[in-house]
Amino acid sequence: MASIASQVVLHPVTSQSLRVLNTTIGRDKLYRALQYFARFFAWLLLSRGYKIQAARWDALKSHLALGRKLLRLGKFMENAQAVLRAIAAPGETGERVTLIGRHLGYFGYLFLDNIVWAHNIKFYNLQPSTAQKLNKRVMQFWFSGIVFSIGHGLLKAGRLANEVKKLQSQTWAEKSLEAERDLKLHDLQVAREAVRYQFIIDLLDVWIPATNIGLVNLNDGVLGIFGLTTSLMALRQQWLAAAGKK
């Protein structure tokens, strides 16, 4: 029995799980997955008339959402730095503009989200009408950040595709030059896969703030599935990073 327990505790999967959960972003993505699963499951239970059970899962969703706000305190400064770097960096104008827009959107979202957290824990009290407006503004900034991210992904994907076509059309007699071309093609394909992956995440996530600001009207079941899917996708990225893979 002790041998089985030690094998479980010392298993490489357990060690890698601990490495992921030792990072703030790893814990956040796990909590986010649980939050959106709870959102979906509460909707499912409520739609079948299980009000008491649904209330339990709805409470879990709310507390996980509040706890995740604490993990994001001060994170808006990362986006502020990213904006300044994007302004100074060379590159395609369209990609730079959409990247700046993405980070500005997330800066506003995360900055105001910190104020919402302070209000929710009753550290700083806002008028109900002000709190409601602030919550909506948070969702508007989040929505704009995702939309810019989608635009950035489309532009970057187009540029990378053109670079791949250009390299594939070229031929060299020397093997060293051909090997260099193959290496560049591999790097471009990896970059394209990363862009596609983020594009899928953005395309699913965008419906959450869009619903909260009234642009669309999707139910909690659909939004829960979308949020759970993107959370697991982001958690997979952290898992691969902890394993030293890309």
PEVEN-V411112 format. One record per pair of residues at least 4 apart in sequence whose C-alpha atoms are under 7 Angstrom apart, sorted by sequence separation. I is the first residue (numbers start at 1). GAP is how many residues later the second one is. D is the distance in Angstrom with one decimal. If there is no record, write none. Layout:
BEGIN
i=I gap=GAP d=D
i=I gap=GAP d=D
END
This chain:
BEGIN
i=1 gap=4 d=6.3
i=2 gap=4 d=6.1
i=3 gap=4 d=6.2
i=4 gap=4 d=6.3
i=5 gap=4 d=6.1
i=6 gap=4 d=5.8
i=7 gap=4 d=5.5
i=10 gap=4 d=6.5
i=11 gap=4 d=6.4
i=12 gap=4 d=6.1
i=13 gap=4 d=6.0
i=14 gap=4 d=6.3
i=15 gap=4 d=6.4
i=16 gap=4 d=6.3
i=17 gap=4 d=6.2
i=18 gap=4 d=5.9
i=23 gap=4 d=6.4
i=24 gap=4 d=6.1
i=25 gap=4 d=6.1
i=26 gap=4 d=6.4
i=27 gap=4 d=6.1
i=28 gap=4 d=6.0
i=29 gap=4 d=6.1
i=30 gap=4 d=6.4
i=31 gap=4 d=6.0
i=32 gap=4 d=6.2
i=33 gap=4 d=6.1
i=34 gap=4 d=6.0
i=35 gap=4 d=6.2
i=36 gap=4 d=6.2
i=37 gap=4 d=6.0
i=38 gap=4 d=5.8
i=39 gap=4 d=6.3
i=40 gap=4 d=6.2
i=41 gap=4 d=6.1
i=42 gap=4 d=6.0
i=43 gap=4 d=6.0
i=44 gap=4 d=6.5
i=45 gap=4 d=6.4
i=46 gap=4 d=5.3
i=50 gap=4 d=6.0
i=51 gap=4 d=6.1
i=52 gap=4 d=6.7
i=53 gap=4 d=6.7
i=54 gap=4 d=6.0
i=55 gap=4 d=6.1
i=56 gap=4 d=6.4
i=57 gap=4 d=6.2
i=58 gap=4 d=6.3
i=59 gap=4 d=6.2
i=60 gap=4 d=6.1
i=61 gap=4 d=6.2
i=62 gap=4 d=6.3
i=63 gap=4 d=6.1
i=64 gap=4 d=6.1
i=65 gap=4 d=6.6
i=66 gap=4 d=7.0
i=67 gap=4 d=6.9
i=68 gap=4 d=6.5
i=69 gap=4 d=6.6
i=76 gap=4 d=6.4
i=77 gap=4 d=6.2
i=78 gap=4 d=6.2
i=79 gap=4 d=6.1
i=80 gap=4 d=6.6
i=81 gap=4 d=6.2
i=82 gap=4 d=6.0
i=83 gap=4 d=6.2
i=84 gap=4 d=6.4
i=85 gap=4 d=5.9
i=92 gap=4 d=6.2
i=93 gap=4 d=6.1
i=94 gap=4 d=6.2
i=95 gap=4 d=6.0
i=96 gap=4 d=6.1
i=97 gap=4 d=6.1
i=98 gap=4 d=6.0
i=99 gap=4 d=6.3
i=100 gap=4 d=6.1
i=101 gap=4 d=6.0
i=102 gap=4 d=6.3
i=103 gap=4 d=5.9
i=104 gap=4 d=6.3
i=105 gap=4 d=6.2
i=106 gap=4 d=5.9
i=107 gap=4 d=5.9
i=108 gap=4 d=6.1
i=109 gap=4 d=5.9
i=110 gap=4 d=6.3
i=112 gap=4 d=6.4
i=113 gap=4 d=6.2
i=114 gap=4 d=6.4
i=115 gap=4 d=6.3
i=116 gap=4 d=6.1
i=117 gap=4 d=6.3
i=118 gap=4 d=6.2
i=119 gap=4 d=5.9
i=126 gap=4 d=6.1
i=127 gap=4 d=6.1
i=128 gap=4 d=6.1
i=129 gap=4 d=6.3
i=130 gap=4 d=6.0
i=131 gap=4 d=6.1
i=132 gap=4 d=6.4
i=133 gap=4 d=6.2
i=134 gap=4 d=6.2
i=135 gap=4 d=6.5
i=136 gap=4 d=6.2
i=137 gap=4 d=6.2
i=138 gap=4 d=6.2
i=139 gap=4 d=6.0
i=140 gap=4 d=6.2
i=141 gap=4 d=6.1
i=142 gap=4 d=6.3
i=143 gap=4 d=6.2
i=144 gap=4 d=6.2
i=145 gap=4 d=6.1
i=146 gap=4 d=6.1
i=147 gap=4 d=6.3
i=148 gap=4 d=6.0
i=149 gap=4 d=6.1
i=150 gap=4 d=6.3
i=151 gap=4 d=6.3
i=152 gap=4 d=6.0
i=153 gap=4 d=5.9
i=154 gap=4 d=6.2
i=155 gap=4 d=6.3
i=156 gap=4 d=6.1
i=157 gap=4 d=6.1
i=158 gap=4 d=6.3
i=159 gap=4 d=6.3
i=160 gap=4 d=6.2
i=161 gap=4 d=6.3
i=162 gap=4 d=6.1
i=163 gap=4 d=6.2
i=164 gap=4 d=6.1
i=165 gap=4 d=6.2
i=166 gap=4 d=6.7
i=174 gap=4 d=6.4
i=175 gap=4 d=6.0
i=176 gap=4 d=6.3
i=177 gap=4 d=6.2
i=178 gap=4 d=6.2
i=179 gap=4 d=6.3
i=180 gap=4 d=6.3
i=181 gap=4 d=6.1
i=182 gap=4 d=6.1
i=183 gap=4 d=6.3
i=184 gap=4 d=6.2
i=185 gap=4 d=6.1
i=186 gap=4 d=6.3
i=187 gap=4 d=6.2
i=188 gap=4 d=6.1
i=189 gap=4 d=6.2
i=190 gap=4 d=6.3
i=191 gap=4 d=6.3
i=192 gap=4 d=6.2
i=193 gap=4 d=6.1
i=194 gap=4 d=6.3
i=195 gap=4 d=6.0
i=196 gap=4 d=6.3
i=197 gap=4 d=6.5
i=198 gap=4 d=6.1
i=199 gap=4 d=6.0
i=200 gap=4 d=6.3
i=201 gap=4 d=6.0
i=202 gap=4 d=5.8
i=206 gap=4 d=6.2
i=207 gap=4 d=5.9
i=208 gap=4 d=6.4
i=209 gap=4 d=6.2
i=210 gap=4 d=6.3
i=211 gap=4 d=5.8
i=218 gap=4 d=6.4
i=219 gap=4 d=6.4
i=220 gap=4 d=5.6
i=221 gap=4 d=6.3
i=222 gap=4 d=6.2
i=223 gap=4 d=6.0
i=224 gap=4 d=6.0
i=225 gap=4 d=6.0
i=226 gap=4 d=6.3
i=227 gap=4 d=6.0
i=228 gap=4 d=6.2
i=229 gap=4 d=6.2
i=230 gap=4 d=6.1
i=231 gap=4 d=6.0
i=232 gap=4 d=6.0
i=233 gap=4 d=6.6
i=234 gap=4 d=6.6
i=235 gap=4 d=6.2
i=236 gap=4 d=6.2
i=237 gap=4 d=6.1
i=238 gap=4 d=6.1
i=239 gap=4 d=6.4
i=240 gap=4 d=6.2
i=241 gap=4 d=5.4
i=9 gap=5 d=6.3
i=10 gap=5 d=6.7
i=21 gap=5 d=5.1
i=45 gap=5 d=5.1
i=46 gap=5 d=5.4
i=91 gap=5 d=6.7
i=118 gap=5 d=5.2
i=119 gap=5 d=4.9
i=126 gap=5 d=5.8
i=172 gap=5 d=6.3
i=210 gap=5 d=5.2
i=211 gap=5 d=4.9
i=218 gap=5 d=6.7
i=240 gap=5 d=5.0
i=241 gap=5 d=6.4
i=20 gap=6 d=5.1
i=21 gap=6 d=5.0
i=45 gap=6 d=7.0
i=118 gap=6 d=5.4
i=119 gap=6 d=5.2
i=172 gap=6 d=5.8
i=210 gap=6 d=6.0
i=211 gap=6 d=5.4
i=240 gap=6 d=6.2
i=119 gap=7 d=6.4
i=211 gap=7 d=6.2
i=45 gap=8 d=6.9
i=46 gap=8 d=5.5
i=45 gap=9 d=5.3
i=86 gap=10 d=6.2
i=42 gap=12 d=4.4
i=42 gap=13 d=7.0
i=86 gap=14 d=6.2
i=167 gap=14 d=6.9
i=42 gap=15 d=5.3
i=208 gap=15 d=6.1
i=41 gap=16 d=7.0
i=42 gap=16 d=5.6
i=83 gap=17 d=5.3
i=38 gap=19 d=5.3
i=39 gap=19 d=6.3
i=38 gap=20 d=6.5
i=83 gap=20 d=6.0
i=82 gap=21 d=6.7
i=83 gap=21 d=6.9
i=164 gap=21 d=6.3
i=205 gap=21 d=6.6
i=38 gap=22 d=6.7
i=39 gap=22 d=5.9
i=204 gap=22 d=5.6
i=205 gap=22 d=6.4
i=38 gap=23 d=5.4
i=79 gap=24 d=5.2
i=164 gap=24 d=6.8
i=79 gap=25 d=7.0
i=113 gap=25 d=6.3
i=205 gap=25 d=7.0
i=35 gap=26 d=4.7
i=112 gap=26 d=6.0
i=79 gap=27 d=6.7
i=80 gap=27 d=6.4
i=79 gap=28 d=5.4
i=160 gap=28 d=6.5
i=35 gap=29 d=5.8
i=109 gap=29 d=4.8
i=201 gap=29 d=5.3
i=35 gap=30 d=6.6
i=109 gap=30 d=7.0
i=76 gap=31 d=4.8
i=109 gap=32 d=4.9
i=160 gap=32 d=6.6
i=31 gap=33 d=6.4
i=108 gap=33 d=5.7
i=109 gap=33 d=5.3
i=76 gap=34 d=5.2
i=75 gap=35 d=6.8
i=76 gap=35 d=5.6
i=106 gap=35 d=6.5
i=157 gap=35 d=6.2
i=105 gap=36 d=4.8
i=106 gap=36 d=5.9
i=105 gap=37 d=6.0
i=157 gap=38 d=6.6
i=105 gap=39 d=5.6
i=106 gap=39 d=5.4
i=28 gap=40 d=6.2
i=105 gap=40 d=4.0
i=73 gap=41 d=5.9
i=104 gap=41 d=7.0
i=103 gap=42 d=6.6
i=153 gap=42 d=5.9
i=102 gap=43 d=4.2
i=101 gap=44 d=6.5
i=102 gap=44 d=6.6
i=69 gap=45 d=6.9
i=102 gap=46 d=4.9
i=153 gap=46 d=6.1
i=24 gap=47 d=6.9
i=101 gap=47 d=5.7
i=102 gap=47 d=5.3
i=69 gap=48 d=6.2
i=99 gap=49 d=6.9
i=150 gap=49 d=6.0
i=98 gap=50 d=5.1
i=99 gap=50 d=6.7
i=66 gap=51 d=6.9
i=98 gap=51 d=6.7
i=150 gap=52 d=6.3
i=98 gap=53 d=6.3
i=99 gap=53 d=6.0
i=98 gap=54 d=5.1
i=146 gap=56 d=6.0
i=95 gap=57 d=5.4
i=95 gap=60 d=6.2
i=146 gap=60 d=6.0
i=95 gap=61 d=6.5
i=143 gap=63 d=6.1
i=143 gap=66 d=5.4
i=142 gap=67 d=6.5
i=143 gap=67 d=6.3
i=140 gap=69 d=6.9
i=139 gap=70 d=5.1
i=139 gap=73 d=6.6
i=140 gap=73 d=6.7
i=139 gap=74 d=6.5
i=136 gap=77 d=6.1
i=43 gap=177 d=5.9
i=44 gap=177 d=6.7
i=43 gap=178 d=5.6
i=40 gap=180 d=5.9
i=39 gap=181 d=6.3
i=40 gap=181 d=4.4
i=39 gap=182 d=7.0
i=40 gap=184 d=4.3
i=39 gap=185 d=5.3
i=40 gap=185 d=6.3
i=37 gap=187 d=5.9
i=36 gap=188 d=4.6
i=37 gap=188 d=7.0
i=36 gap=189 d=7.0
i=36 gap=191 d=5.4
i=37 gap=191 d=5.8
i=36 gap=192 d=5.2
i=33 gap=195 d=4.8
i=33 gap=198 d=5.0
i=32 gap=199 d=6.1
i=33 gap=199 d=6.3
i=29 gap=202 d=5.6
i=29 gap=205 d=6.7
i=30 gap=205 d=6.7
i=29 gap=206 d=5.6
i=26 gap=209 d=6.5
i=26 gap=212 d=6.2
i=20 gap=218 d=6.3
i=20 gap=219 d=6.2
i=20 gap=222 d=6.0
i=19 gap=223 d=6.2
i=16 gap=226 d=6.5
i=16 gap=227 d=6.9
END
